[in-house]
Amino acid sequence: MPCLYNYAIKNKIKENFMQLYGLKTCDSCRKARKALQNQQVEYIDVREGQVPDAVLEAALAQFGDALLNRASTTWRGLDEVARASDPLALLKAHPTLMKRPLIVHDGQMTLGWKPDVAAYYAALPGA
């Protein structure tokens, strides 16, 4: 079972509401989008649209430092002072540092597109 976070209680997200935060050029995001094409998914490219603070805060609370993609080109381009910064501030300043995709669905959050996450979404009605 993927790591889920009850985001709905805190933020009153509507049932069956799905958002996928990612990058158009990210292979994992493309796989997720293809797998979820029969669902009603709002796709948010993190380069083009800002991830709401509430979503980032909830994701950091659930996933911690795993939310930061330390293998990214953006991370490698940061100096040591920037890398030691507050993760929330880093993600706001450099949204491409976020590990992807981050999916919010029916009040739950998942991170990445591993087999357990793919299986979770494949089991949804209409998938």
Rosetta blueprint (number, residue, H / E / L):
1 M L
2 P L
3 C L
4 L L
5 Y L
6 N L
7 Y H
8 A H
9 I H
10 K H
11 N H
12 K L
13 I L
14 K L
15 E L
16 N L
17 F L
18 M E
19 Q E
20 L E
21 Y E
22 G E
23 L L
24 K L
25 T L
26 C L
27 D H
28 S H
29 C H
30 R H
31 K H
32 A H
33 R H
34 K H
35 A H
36 L L
37 Q L
38 N L
39 Q L
40 Q L
41 V E
42 E E
43 Y E
44 I E
45 D E
46 V L
47 R L
48 E L
49 G L
50 Q L
51 V L
52 P L
53 D H
54 A H
55 V H
56 L H
57 E H
58 A H
59 A H
60 L H
61 A H
62 Q H
63 F H
64 G H
65 D H
66 A H
67 L H
68 L E
69 N L
70 R L
71 A L
72 S L
73 T H
74 T H
75 W H
76 R H
77 G L
78 L L
79 D L
80 E H
81 V H
82 A H
83 R H
84 A L
85 S L
86 D L
87 P H
88 L H
89 A H
90 L H
91 L H
92 K H
93 A H
94 H L
95 P H
96 T H
97 L H
98 M E
99 K L
100 R L
101 P L
102 L E
103 I E
104 V E
105 H E
106 D L
107 G L
108 Q E
109 M E
110 T E
111 L E
112 G L
113 W L
114 K L
115 P H
116 D H
117 V H
118 A H
119 A H
120 Y H
121 Y H
122 A H
123 A L
124 L L
125 P L
126 G L
127 A L
